[in-house]
Amino acid sequence: MISSIVLAAGMSKRMQGTPKALLDWGGEPLVRYQVRQLLDAGVDEVVVVLGYRGDEVHRAIRDLPCRVMLNARYFTGRAESLRIGAKAVDRDADAIVVCNVDQPRPAELIRKLIEAHQPENAATRPSWKGQHGHPVVVSGRLREEMMAADEQTDGLRGVLEKHRDSIAEFEADEVCGIDMNTPEDYEQALQAFGLTK
């Protein structure tokens, strides 16, 4: 059982108020693209955690086979969304793919990452030129730790830090490092994916 969590609750302050989840990504909202890529990669369930302008974002994916959870405290940081997502995924999941909606990833990368993950590893993450990337495939046995994550312990990063000796690195390409926080980042990401607005 492979579960996945898409964290899409943030306020997108540096994106000038436009929810990142609704950014145009090749003719569809970014959140829709990411859910489809996870499904195409073969995950068994997708849990999307919404918050800021959640109703609008939900409308973009309501016809897709995913579960939507609401983080009413989205303004407190990402750890709350991680907790909600971890609680919502199947408790028997062997692995959980954790994605941030502002880090678009194609199905091919996600599939290869899942295939590379081994049961003995606490997590598997892509890397490129020595830099850690996303998404991260987390062992299902860490679900309860993710459910207890908070901002003080640095959310998912804090959970992974406790298991740093058991994290496998998967050599990927520059796509695993794309992150969109500003309009400039968005433009660069579109170019990297060969997309135009």
C-alpha positions in Angstrom: 0.0 0.0 0.0 1.6 3.3 -1.2 -0.1 6.4 0.2 0.7 10.0 -0.6 0.1 13.4 0.9 -0.1 16.7 -1.1 0.5 19.7 1.1 -1.5 22.5 -0.5 -2.8 24.7 2.4 -0.3 27.6 2.4 -1.2 31.3 1.9 1.3 31.8 -1.0 2.3 35.2 0.4 5.4 35.5 -1.8 3.3 34.6 -4.9 1.4 37.9 -4.5 -1.7 36.2 -3.0 -2.4 33.7 -5.8 -2.7 30.3 -4.3 0.1 28.2 -5.7 -2.2 25.3 -6.0 -4.2 27.2 -8.6 -1.3 28.4 -10.7 -1.7 27.5 -14.4 0.5 24.5 -15.1 0.3 23.5 -18.7 -3.4 24.4 -19.0 -4.6 23.0 -15.7 -4.3 24.0 -12.0 -1.0 23.0 -10.4 -2.8 20.9 -7.7 -4.6 19.0 -10.3 -1.4 18.2 -12.2 0.3 17.0 -9.0 -2.6 14.7 -8.0 -2.7 13.2 -11.5 1.1 12.6 -11.5 0.9 10.8 -8.2 -1.9 8.6 -9.5 0.0 8.0 -12.8 3.0 7.0 -10.7 1.0 4.2 -9.1 0.2 5.4 -5.6 -2.9 3.7 -4.0 -4.3 6.8 -2.4 -3.8 10.6 -2.6 -4.7 12.8 0.4 -4.7 16.5 -0.4 -4.5 18.9 2.6 -6.1 22.3 1.8 -6.4 25.5 3.8 -6.1 29.0 2.3 -8.9 29.4 -0.2 -9.6 25.7 0.2 -13.0 25.8 -1.5 -11.5 27.1 -4.7 -8.7 24.6 -4.7 -11.1 21.8 -3.9 -13.2 22.6 -7.0 -10.1 22.1 -9.2 -9.8 18.4 -8.1 -13.2 17.3 -7.0 -13.6 15.0 -9.9 -10.3 13.2 -9.2 -10.0 10.1 -7.0 -8.4 11.8 -4.0 -9.4 12.6 -0.4 -9.4 16.2 0.7 -8.7 17.2 4.3 -8.9 20.8 5.6 -6.3 22.5 7.8 -8.3 25.3 9.4 -5.0 26.4 11.0 -3.1 26.7 7.8 -1.6 30.0 8.9 0.4 28.3 11.7 2.8 26.5 9.3 3.2 23.3 7.3 3.6 20.9 10.2 -0.1 21.1 11.0 -0.9 20.0 7.4 1.6 17.2 7.7 -0.1 16.0 10.8 -3.5 16.1 9.2 -2.3 14.3 6.1 -0.5 11.6 8.1 -3.5 11.0 10.2 -5.7 10.6 7.1 -3.6 8.2 5.1 -4.1 4.4 5.5 -2.6 3.2 8.7 -1.3 0.1 7.0 0.6 2.1 4.3 4.0 0.6 3.5 5.3 4.0 2.3 4.0 7.6 2.1 5.0 10.0 -0.6 5.0 13.5 0.8 4.7 16.3 -1.8 4.5 20.1 -1.6 2.1 21.5 -4.2 4.7 24.2 -5.1 7.2 21.6 -6.1 5.7 20.0 -9.2 7.0 16.5 -10.0 6.3 14.3 -13.0 5.0 10.8 -12.6 8.2 9.3 -13.9 10.3 10.7 -11.1 7.8 9.7 -8.4 7.5 6.2 -9.8 11.3 5.7 -9.8 11.5 7.1 -6.3 8.9 4.7 -5.1 10.7 1.8 -6.8 14.0 2.8 -5.3 12.5 2.9 -1.7 13.4 -0.2 0.3 11.5 -1.4 3.4 14.5 -1.1 5.6 14.9 2.6 4.9 13.2 5.2 7.0 12.9 7.4 3.8 14.1 7.8 0.3 14.7 11.1 -1.3 16.0 12.3 -4.7 19.1 14.3 -4.9 21.0 16.2 -7.6 24.5 17.5 -7.4 24.7 16.8 -3.7 21.5 18.7 -2.9 18.5 17.0 -1.4 15.3 17.2 -3.4 11.6 16.4 -3.2 9.3 14.5 -2.9 10.3 12.3 -0.1 9.1 8.7 0.2 8.7 8.0 4.0 8.3 4.6 5.5 4.8 3.9 6.8 6.3 3.1 10.2 7.1 6.8 10.6 3.4 7.7 10.2 2.9 8.3 13.9 6.0 10.5 14.1 4.6 12.6 11.3 1.3 12.8 13.1 3.2 14.3 16.1 5.4 16.7 14.1 5.2 20.4 14.9 6.8 23.7 13.9 9.1 23.6 17.0 10.6 20.3 15.9 10.8 21.5 12.2 8.0 19.4 10.8 9.0 16.6 8.3 12.6 17.8 8.4 12.7 17.1 12.1 11.2 13.6 11.7 13.8 12.8 9.0 16.6 14.2 11.0 16.0 11.6 13.7 16.5 8.9 11.1 19.2 10.5 9.0 21.3 7.3 9.1 18.5 5.4 7.4 17.7 7.7 4.6 18.5 6.5 1.1 19.4 8.9 -1.7 18.2 8.5 -5.2 20.2 10.2 -7.9 17.7 12.3 -10.0 18.0 15.4 -12.1 17.5 19.1 -11.6 13.7 18.7 -11.6 13.8 17.3 -8.0 15.0 20.7 -6.8 12.4 23.0 -8.4 10.6 25.1 -5.8 8.2 27.9 -6.5 8.0 30.6 -3.9 7.9 33.8 -6.0 6.6 34.8 -9.5 10.2 34.6 -10.7 10.5 31.0 -9.4 7.2 30.2 -11.2 8.5 31.5 -14.5 11.7 29.5 -14.2 9.8 26.3 -13.3 7.6 26.8 -16.4 10.7 27.1 -18.6 12.3 24.0 -16.9 9.2 21.9 -17.8 8.9 23.4 -21.3 5.6 25.0 -20.5 4.3 28.5 -21.4 1.6 30.5 -19.8 
